[in-house]
Amino acid sequence: MLVYKLNKMTNMVNVMDLPVTQKQLDIYENTNTLVQDVFPTLDADQREFLITGMMPGEYESFLTEG
């Protein structure tokens, strides 16, 4: 499923194709359930995308720019 998330650091919308369902996304976005509990099969980069909207490697690029 294509998931669109706003990266709050860049104000850009990123998209990632994730093996998730709409039901899982609804649970994550509408409850206080932790991302790792709703999406136990996703890797760290995929979970970070759901939390922050950042693509893999983006956070590291912010650290090295300054």
PyMOL commands that set and color helices and strands:
alter all, ss='L'
color gray80, all
select helices_A, chain A and resi 22-30+35-38+44-52+58-65
alter helices_A, ss='H'
color red, helices_A
select strands_A, chain A and resi 2-7+12-17
alter strands_A, ss='S'
color yellow, strands_A
deselect
rebuild
show_as cartoon
